[in-house]
């Protein structure tokens, strides 16, 4: 397994609380709505996934999206129900961007636990 980051899926500029957080960057949103999250992922061909080996006590560990045509870390695809059950149990929030500044679809996303 590699420690590479997938291009376009993480951008520290948009990290909550950073200079590029939602309050300062147009187009970055946050939600817990399953329909919004699923629609966003499906529009990009992304599938719910987890990082192999991060599971504990039979539950999913690190949640991710597996985007087509992106290299990097090896991911294990999981079903939406299992992904959302973990998302809800951890009370995560989904930060995402619909479009890049040039108008192309953005893959930026971040899962964050409440503080």
Secondary structure, DSSP 8 states (H G I E B T S, - for coil): ------TTT--GGG-TTSTTSTTTSTTEEEE--HHHHHHHHHHTT-EEEEETT--BTTB--SEEEE-TT--SS-EEE--HHHHHHHHHHTTEEEEEESB-TTSSB---EEEEE--
